């Protein structure tokens, strides 16, 4: 399949253009020729030297990641940036990136994947960012005790062996859950304002402790990497349906 066809299909599925003015990431095809034949696609959370090298070893023609290389452009292509870009070009490996579009996609996205493992129903977009959303919320089919929800996250997410941190300030039973993956504690107030019992995200900030305590809401910090494997795994399944060979490059950070 032509690279341009793969890119166009991914852009359409993810609504890439809708996030152009909202995301610092240069979403879409970041590195690659105008035309190339794609047979094998590798997917990973992070576009870093390790995943690039492993994609080359897997004989991939295209690497699809959530966190790419360009965040507002490059001042210089030297040092670490050069070390990441050079093997892509040297090995004719194209790089496709989807950051916030992959967070906000309500069926294939990261928050949707977390909602799946928690068995949430009656889902709706959550996490306003301008005119778009980057998360999801829903209701548990059976209310969770706080420890049960934490254990469910630890058992099903790729946490690299790290425990899920829990700010235990909410009710004894958790029904309504808001999710913004990665670095999502800035949406804690929105979660509280919409009467969520818990916010599930990846990593925290110091202010989150007191904000959660004052709002009376649970916050679960399950790891930035661990909460953001779902989107690229969904894209792996999607491109496999298009007849392309795929590989998931698992590089958990424990963070």
C-alpha positions, 0 to 999 in steps of 0.5 A, spaced: 500 500 500 502 506 498 504 511 504 500 516 502 494 512 502 496 509 509 497 517 511 490 519 508 486 513 511 489 514 518 488 522 518 481 521 516 480 516 522 483 520 527 480 527 525 488 529 525 486 536 521 481 538 527 487 538 532 491 543 528 490 549 532 490 545 539 496 541 539 504 542 539 505 536 536 506 536 528 501 530 527 500 526 521 506 524 517 512 527 520 518 524 516 517 520 510 518 521 502 512 523 498 511 516 496 513 509 498 510 502 498 508 500 505 508 493 507 510 492 514 508 497 520 510 498 527 507 501 532 509 504 539 508 509 544 514 513 543 518 515 537 525 515 541 532 511 539 530 505 542 523 504 538 526 507 531 532 501 532 527 496 534 522 498 528 528 497 523 530 491 526 523 488 525 524 491 517 518 496 518 517 501 513 512 505 517 513 507 525 506 509 528 507 513 535 503 517 539 509 521 542 513 524 536 519 528 534 517 535 532 513 539 538 513 546 534 519 544 529 526 544 530 531 549 531 537 544 530 537 537 528 543 535 532 545 531 538 539 527 541 534 529 535 539 527 530 540 521 533 533 519 532 532 522 525 538 519 522 536 512 522 529 513 520 532 516 514 538 512 513 533 506 513 527 509 509 523 508 515 517 513 515 514 516 521 507 517 523 505 521 529 498 522 532 498 525 539 491 529 541 487 526 536 489 519 538 487 521 545 480 524 543 478 518 538 472 516 542 473 508 539 480 507 538 483 512 543 487 512 549 481 514 554 477 509 550 481 503 551 482 505 559 474 505 559 474 498 556 478 495 561 474 498 566 467 496 563 464 503 563 458 504 560 454 510 557 460 513 555 461 521 553 467 525 551 470 528 556 476 533 557 475 539 553 480 542 550 478 548 545 472 545 541 475 538 542 475 533 547 481 529 549 478 524 554 472 520 555 467 518 561 462 513 563 459 509 568 461 502 571 456 497 570 457 495 577 460 500 582 467 499 584 470 499 591 476 504 590 481 498 592 478 494 586 479 500 581 486 500 583 487 493 582 483 493 576 488 498 573 494 494 575 492 488 573 490 490 566 495 496 564 502 495 562 505 499 568 512 496 568 511 493 575 510 500 578 504 500 582 498 505 581 498 511 585 491 513 588 489 519 592 483 517 596 479 522 597 472 520 594 466 516 596 466 509 598 463 507 591 466 509 585 461 509 579 462 515 575 469 515 572 473 521 568 479 519 564 484 523 561 490 519 559 498 521 560 498 528 563 491 529 565 490 532 572 489 539 569 482 536 568 481 534 575 476 540 576 472 539 570 471 532 573 469 534 580 464 539 576 461 534 572 460 529 579 465 524 577 467 520 583 474 519 580 479 521 575 483 516 572 490 519 568 497 517 567 502 522 572 500 527 577 502 534 579 504 536 586 497 541 586 493 535 585 493 532 592 490 538 595 485 539 589 483 532 590 482 533 597 478 539 597 474 536 591 472 530 594 474 526 588 479 520 587 485 520 583 488 514 580 495 515 577 496 509 573 503 511 569 503 516 563 506 510 558 501 505 561 495 509 560 497 511 552 498 504 549 491 503 547 491 508 542 497 505 538 494 498 539 488 500 536 491 503 530 495 496 529 489 492 529 486 497 524 492 497 519 492 490 519 485 490 517 488 493 511 492 487 509 499 490 512 503 486 517 504 489 524 508 489 530 507 492 537 514 495 540 513 494 547 518 499 551 514 500 558 517 506 562 514 505 569 513 512 569 
